Amino acid sequence: MESGILSIALMLALAALMIAAAISDVRSRTISNRLNAAIALLAIPFWAVSGLALWPEIPIQIGAALAVFAIFVGLFAFGAMGGGDVKMIGGVMLWIPVNLFLEALTVMAVGGGILSAVMLVHSKLRPSDKSVEVPYGVAIAAAGLWALHQQYLNHFQAIGLS
């Protein structure tokens, strides 16, 4: 029972960190390295209390998160993503079960698209000399919160499977 409480406490910490990152990104278009490091490092005790096996589950989780991180580093290299966003994606993916990666990335992409549209409309209504920067941390946080809900809080998952 204690590991269940610890697991929930770690998920709440992740949720708070993702929300803080999203707010920071909206306010200043930056996500601090400390915030991203906390997201990534707290995944380690979460794996332990959630029962992820040392072999092969944890290496698979790390490898899959690194693969997603590498893809987004490529987008950063082309100027399509900010560095804080890329680091946040890498950290959040350490928490998301591999079987939910594609769905989480889809939620992230849809959220990012909606956010981009809102930012475009905002830039048309309030023209500025500054280039439009999308606070993609909001979409990353939304996808992370969605994935946590799907995996750990959604008790109705089995309804659609029968």
N, C-alpha and C positions, 0 to 999 in steps of 0.2 A: 504494500500500500504506500509506503514511503517513497518508492521510486515513481509511483503515479503522481504524487503530489509534487515531487521534484521536477518531473517531466512537464507538468502543467505550469509550474513556476518558470521554467526555462522558456516554454512557449510564450508565456505572457511577457517575459523579458524581451524575446525576439519581436513580438508584436509592438511593444513600446519602442524598441530601437528602430524598427522599420518606420513607424509613424514619425518618430523624431527625425529620421533621415528625410522622409517626404516633406515634412514641414521646413526643414533646413534647405532643401532643394528649392522649394517654392519661394522662400524668403530671399535666399542669397545665390541660388543656382550652384551651390556647393554641398557636398556631403563629406564630412570630415573623415580622415583616415582612422581616427580613434573609434568612431561610430562603426565604420566598416570592419575594423579589426575585432571589435566586440561582437558583432554579428557572426563573424567567421569563427572566432575562438569559442564562443558559447555553444557551437555545434558539437564540439568534442564531448562535454559532459552530457549533452542531450543524447548523443549516440549511446553513451554508456547506460543511461537510465532508461532509454527506450528499448534496450535489448538488441541493438544492432550487433551482429557478430563481428568479432575482430577480423575474421577471414571468412568469406570473401566480401561481405557486405560493406564494411567501412572502406576498403580500397576501391570498390566499385563506386561508392558514393563520391569519394574524393576524385576519382578519375572522370566521372560524368560531370561533376561540377567544374573541374579543370577544363574539360572539353568545351563546355558552354562559355566559360570565362575566356578561353582562347578565341572563340568565334567573336565575342564582343570586343576583345582587344583588337581584332582586325577592323571592326567597325570604328573603334576609337582612332586607329591609324588613319582612317579615311576622313576623320572629323565628324562622323555621324553620331558619336556618343561622347559624353564627358567621362573623364577618368574616374570620378567618384561613382558615377552610375555603373561603370564596368566593374569596379571593385565591389559595389553593393550586390550586383547580380551574382558575382562569384561567391560571396559570403552567403547570400540567401539560398543559393542552389545547394549548399552543403546541408541545409535543413530539409529540403524538399525530397520526398521519396522519388527514386529514379523513375518509377512507373507514372509519376505525375509531371515529369519534366516537360513533355510536349504540351500538355494542357496548360501548365503554368506559363510557359513561354507564349502560348496563344493568348491567354488572359493579359499578359504583359504587353503583347503587340497590339491587341485591341484597345487596351487602356491607353497605351502610348499614342495610338492613332486618334483616339477621341481627344486626348490632351493636346495633341498637335493641332487638331482642328479648332479647339477652343483658343489656343494661343494665336492661331492665324486670324481668327475672327477678332480677337482682342487687338491684334496689331493693326487691323484694318480700321477698327473703331477709334483707336488711339494711336495714330502714327507716331513713330519715334525714329531717331537716328540709329538706335541700337539694333543689332541683329536679334532676331527672335530666337530665344533659347528655351527649349522645352524642358521643364523639370521632370525628367524621366524617372526620378526616384519615386514619384507618386505612383506610376504604373508598376514599378518593381515592387513597391510595398503592397499594392493592391493584389498583385499576383502571389506574393508570399503569404499574405493573409488568407487569400482564397485557398491556396494549397494546404496551409495548416488546417483550415476548416475542413476541407475535403478529407484529409487523411486522419485527423485526430478528433474532430468534433462532430462530424456528420454521421449520426447514428442511423441514417436512413439510406446509406449507400447500397445496401443489399436489395432494396425494393426493386430497383431497375435491373438487377442481375438475374432475377428468377424467370 
